[in-house]
């Protein structure tokens, strides 16, 4: 199985399955001399872990990360940084019924067709459990980005058909983390919570949108033509489980605008060139222009339902399948740190490709 590595210079390779002994990763290319704030890294991982509230899966994982290499006296050495996160609270027996049947909208059928074998316990390698490793690498990347004054803030802007009525340019991080669904608008957050609770009672699920804002990005990041900055961000986001769409800047709304409405006019403010508007989303010609980068990531509804669905088994026979075990009704709130992590990995990689990060440690 290839395709388990991401990045060019700052490069992450992940390993592990949902019900295996552990998941983990190897970060290669991280510059030497970076101070490792282990408390911060663990706090980022805690934001993703299951069992955070009554709205999430009840699977209880401590998600304590253990670093195995690449760090000496709390600083990176430039060597590969290997780490593991043990799996402890898994119940493989909940998936016995899935051994012969293909779950609708899961990776069961495609993995079986491609490899001739699949780990049906919790989805195996296709499980979102793998994203824990991404969050660890993203936290390391964030530490690197902080040295250059770059900040990343994600939040939930939509669950089901409930969405924020106005865009947030500078959402308050504290208000985001206080919300059980990580939505910065208190009233909208309450409506989202009620929707999730209602769907849980019905045995159904919901999708939604995570919005992300990146501040402090210098102009000049991006490698045209095939490694444009937005291309890397799109690949990063679309690699996350359950993601169905990505848009940056004005996104699909640009299709309905006139050029005179959409163009970002340049201005000279006290000797600095900025744009009056930011429909470009901080990226022009595949290169950052110094303005805030902002984008949206759409997640589909969770595929595992706590109600009966028709499907077929390995022999092609029609069977009825009903989800068992512990599953999220909506993964979107827990996906916020994953979106931030993947954005951080992209930006850290592109800083290094510009030789910028080496100057700031």
PyMOL commands that set and color helices and strands:
alter all, ss='L'
color gray80, all
select helices_A, chain A and resi 38-48+92-99+108-115+121-126+128-146+173-178+186-202+229-238+251-256+259-262+332-353+357-359
alter helices_A, ss='H'
color red, helices_A
select strands_A, chain A and resi 5-6+11-16+22-28+65-67+71-72+75-76+81-86+151-159+162-163+208-215+243-248+266-269+272-275+283-284+287-288+293-299+308-312+318-322
alter strands_A, ss='S'
color yellow, strands_A
deselect
rebuild
show_as cartoon
